[in-house]
Amino acid sequence: DIDSASTAHRNRRGAERTFGQEIPSVHSFENKAGPPILPPHLLQVILNKDTPLSCEPTLLPEPNHVMINHLYALSIKDGVMVISSTQRYRKKYVTTLLYKPIEGAA
């Protein structure tokens, strides 16, 4: 069968390029760049945005779809750490805030 022989030849040729008997060195697995960079759309924390004067101050702007179900920790201010998470239920969004006093942080 010509098709199966051609496919086998292509697979064998590709396997020779990507697979081998060499054991990679430990240095090839080291991450020299540090931790991964945070995607820019996750830097837009809803809690840091200003609300327009015409809006009720307790309402937050509608979050971006990539911000849902992520845990955000704001920097510690006045000895209090703030953690938030936003969930969506149908067309409604609920943002939950947790305030934790940190002893000795002030």
N, C-alpha and C positions, 0 to 999 in steps of 0.2 A: 504494500500500500504506500503510494508516494506521499500522501498527506501526512501519515503517521511518521514516516522516515524524516520528512522535513521538520515536523514539530519536534521529534526526538533530537535532531541535530541542533535546532535552535535552543532547546532546553539545555542540552549538554554544553553548548558554547556559552550560554549565560551562566550556568553553574560554575564553569571553570573560572569565570571572571569574579564571581562574588564569594565563592566558597573555597576553602583550602584546608590544609592540615596545619597551618601556622597558628600557634597560640599567640593571641595579642598580648602586648606588654601591659602591665598594670597602669602605666602612664596614659594609655589611650582611653581609660575610663575616668580619669580625673577631670573634674570640672574646674578649670582655671578661671573662668569668668565670674565665679561667685553665684549667688542665688539668681533664679530667673527674673527677668524684668517684668514688673506688673503691667498688664495691658492698660493703655491710656484711658479706656472707657471705664475702668474700675476705679480710677482716681477721682471721678466725679461723685463725691459723696453727697447724698441728698441733704444731709444735716448741715452741711457747710454752705448751702446755697441760700441766698436772700430771697424772701418772699416779696412779691410786689405789694405796694401800699394798698391797692384795691382789693387784695385777697385777705381772707381771714388768716391771722398769723399762725393758727394751729394747723392749717392745711399745708402739706408739702407738695412740691411739683410732682408730676407723674414721672415715675422712674423709667429709665431705659430698660429694655427687656433683658439685657445682660447683667443688670444689677440685682435681679431677683434672686433670692435664696443665697446671697453671699453675706458673710459676717463682716461687719465693719467695726473697727476699734478706733475711736478718736484719741488724740493725744491726751495725756493726763493733765487736767487743769484743776487747780485748787484742791488737790488731793482726791479727785474723783475721776474714775475711768468710765467712759461711756461706750457701750457696745450696742450696735443696732443691726437689725435684719429686716428685710422687706419681703413679704409674701404676696402672691396674687391669688385672688379667688374670683373667677369669672372676670368681670370688668372692674373690680375693686382691688385696691392695694392697701395692705396693712403693714405699717412699720412699727416694730417693737423695739423699745429702748430699755436697756438695763443699765442702771447706775450702780457702781461699786466704789465705795470709799476705800482708798488705799492709804494705809497707815504709814506714816513716815515719808510720804511722797511730797508733802507740801513744803 
